[in-house]
């Protein structure tokens, strides 16, 4: 029996272990940057609401990140830094007062909806930070708080009815021009007027700003729904989400009011690889003003939809008949 082989094998194992240990020590010097900027305007909310937000959200969505000892070990800290830096870009409670009042309500509405959808807190983060979990009771507390921020919708709201009438009359008087140039978003996506001929696939409403929305799908989207091939959606899929004021008459009927905006998601996993495989665009008001200040506005869209990466970044599921 060759007694040298176990000794050689043992020596190799020890050598590999030593190398891995040295590599582990060396990579500790390669550390991601997580800034701790001052808090310029924290959110003010009832204590029970603030406690939930602080426990579940602040590590990634504020400048008051609480790094545990295991968060600071490379390579774990790279993952943590990615969560924190990405989270702060989309929502930073430490700069809360920089947001307009309407944007604050919209952001809280989004927080509640993403938690309710199971998209937040991110599951792999919650796995190693169990204190970030949001219970059903926590979610109800947040829902009730957000509900107190929403102004009551007026029945037969004269302002909304007049706004819709004014917009409609303007459209009626406006002569169609054959050479009208279509507006173009800052990322190069052109407004698509043909969405008006597509089929509706779902609807949503925004209690925080009193709007209602219908999501239309182009023929590629409709075929994908029919074929049950919606995760991922095929290239060529286009969604158009159209928002109007929500108007309720004295009989309780809810109707669309003035047009507010239309948003597009265009699937092309090669052309739009940098933005999660989708092209994003939004055109606001009846003047169809492109949204955003630079082409980077699309990163805001991706950040909002990122928690839905498991459903190809799409929030709304088609209504099945």
N, C-alpha and C positions, 0 to 999 in steps of 0.2 A: 504494500500500500504506500502510495506517495504521500508522506506526511508534510511535504512542502506546500501542497496546493491549498489546504485550509489556511496556512499562514499567509500565503500570497493573497488569497481572497480577503482575509481579515485586514491585511495591510491596505489593499485597494479601497475597501469600505471606509476605513479610517481616513485615508487620503481624501476621498470624495467628500466625506463629512466635514473635514477641515476646510476644504476649498469652499464648500457651500456656506460654512459659517463665516469665512473671511468675506465672501461675496455679500453675505447678509449684513456684515458690519460695514462694508464699504458703501453699500447702497443707502445706508442710513444717512450718509452725507448728502445724498441727492434728495432734497426735500421740496415739496411743492410749497408755493406761497399762499398762505391764507391770511389776508389782512385783518386788522382789527380797528377799522376806522371808527371815529367817534359817532355816537348816536345823535343825530341832528333833529329828530322829530318822531319820537316813538308813538305808536298807536295808543289812543286813550279808549279804554273799554272797561266794562264791569270786571271786577276781580276774577270771577269764575271764567269769564271769556278769556281774559288776559292770561290766566294760568294755563288754559288749554293751548292757546297759541304759543306761549313761551315754551311749554313742554314738548309740543308736537312739531312746531314750525321753526322756532327761532334758531336752531342750530344751523339750518341751511338758508333761512330767509331773514336774517338780521345780522348786524355787526357784533352781536353778543353770542357768537358761537362758543359752545361749551365742548372743548375737545377732551375726550377721555384719554386715559393713558394709551389704550390700544388704538385710538385714532391717530396717534402720532408715530406709529411704527410703519416704516416703509416695507412693503408697498401698499399697506392699508391706507396710509395717509393720502396716496394719490387718488384713490377712489373717493375718500372723504372730501378732498379738495375740489374734485370735480363736482360733487353734489353741492358743496357750499357755493362755489363760484358761479355755477349755473343757476342755482336757486336764487342767489342775490340779484342776478341780472334781471330776472323776471319779477321778483317781489322782494323788497327789502323793508321790513317793518321799522328799521332804524331810520329810514328816510320817508316814513309814512306821510308826514305833513307836507312833503313836496308834491304829493298827488292832489289833484282837484277833488272836491267832495264827490262828484259823480264817479270819478275813477276809483276812489276809495270804496264806494258801494259796489262798483262792478268787480273790484278785486276780491272783496269779501264774498260776494256771490260766487265767484269762481272758486275760492277756497272751499266753500261749503260743497259745491258741486263736485269738485275733484275728490274730496274726502268721501262723499256719498258714493261716487263711482268706484271707490277702492283704488284710485290712482295715486292718492296721497295719504299718508307718507309713503315714499317709495319703499317697496317691500324689502329689498335687500338692505336698505338703510335701517328699516324698522327691525329687521332680524337681529342686527347687532346693537340696536339701540331700542330695546323693548319699551322704554319709558315714552317713546314718541308715539306709541299706538293711540289711536282715537277710538274710544268706545262708542257704542250707540247712544249712551247718555250724553257723552261729550258732544256728539254730532247734533243732538237735539238742542243742547244749550247754544251751540253756534247758530243753528237754524233760527231759533227764537230771537236771538240777538239781531241777526241780519234782517229778520222780518220787521223789527222795530225801526229799522233805518229806511224802510221803503215807504215813500209817501203814499197815502191811500189813493187809489184810482177813482177819479170822479166819474159818476154816471153821466152820460151825455155831455162829456167835457167839451165845452164850447170852443176853447182854444184849439184842441186837437181837430174838432170837426171843421173849424174855419181854415186851419192849416191844410187839411186834406182838400177842401174845396178850392182854395187858392192854388194849390199845386195842380189839381185836375184842370182848372180853367186855363192855367198857364200852358199845360200840355195841349189842350184843345186848340188854343190860339196859335201855337207854335207851328209854323209851316215846315213840313219835312224837307230837308235838304239832301239831295242825292250825294253831294260831295262832303258831307259832314265827317270830320276826322274823329275817329274813336279815341277816347282817352287811353293813356298807357300808364301802367303802374311804374314805380321807380325801378323795379327789377325787370322791366321790359315786357310784362304781360299786358296784353291789350284787352280792354273791356269786351265782353262777349254778349252782344245783345240777343243772340238766339236762345239764351236760357229761357226766354218767355215761352218758347215752344217745347221745352222739355217737360218730362213728367215729374210731379212732386213725389218725393219718396219719404218725407217725414216733416214734422213741424216741431217747433219749440217756442217757448216764451220766456221773456226776461222780466221777472217781477221787479228787479232792481231799477229798471228804467222804463217800464211800461211799454215794452215792444213785443211784437209777435213775429215769428220767422217761419218761412217755408223753405225747405231744402229741395232743390230740383236736381235731377240727375240727367246727364246726356244719354244718348242711346247706348254707349258702351257701359255706363253705370247700370242702366236698366237691365241689360243682358246679363251683367255680372250678378245682379240680384236674382234674376230668374234662374241662373245656373248655380246659385249658391257658391259663388267664387268671389267673396268679398274680403278675404283676409289671407293674402293681400289683395287689394283691388288691382285689376289689370291696368297696364299702361293705356292711356287714352281716356281713362275715367275723368270726368269733370263734374264737380258739384258747384251749384250756385245757391248760396244761402241769402235769401232776401228778407230784409227787416222793414217793418212798418210800425207806426204808432198803433197801439192796441186801443180801440175805441169801443166802449160798451154803451148801448142805448138803454132807454128807460125800461124796456121789456127784458133786459138781461142778455140781449144778443151781442155777441162780440164780433166786431168787424175790423178790417184793416183801415188805418188812417193814412197819414202822409208817409210816403216812401222815405226811408232813412238811409239805407245803404244796401249794397250787394257785395258778397264776398265769394271768391272762387278758390277751389282746391283742384289743381290739375295734376294728374298722376303721370309721371315719366321718371322712372327710377334711375335713368342715366342722365338725362338733361338736368334734373333737379336733385342729383345725388347729394349735393351740399346742404339741401334743406329737407332732409328726410324723404326724398323721393317725390315730393310734391312741390308744385309751383303755387305760390300764394299771392293773392291780390285782393284789395278792398277798394271800392269806390263809394264815396260818401255823398249824401244829399242828392237832390234831383239834378245837381250840376255834375255829378259823377266825379268828384274830386279824388284823385289817387291818394291813398292813405300813406302816411309815413313821411319822414324827413330825408331819409337816404334809402338805398336799396337794402340796407341791413334790417329794414322793418320786418323782413321775413323771419329773422331769428326770433323775434317776439312771437310770431305765429307758431314757430316750431316749439319754442319753450312752453307755450300754453298747451300744445297738443302732445308734447313729449311723454307725459304719463300714460298716454293711450297708445304707446308704441306696440303693445300687444294686439291692438286692433287696427294696425296700419295707420295710426295717428288720427283716426276718425272717431269723433265723439258720438255722432248720431247713428243709431242703427236703423236700417230701413224698416218701414212698417210692412209687415207681411199680411197679405190678404188671403 
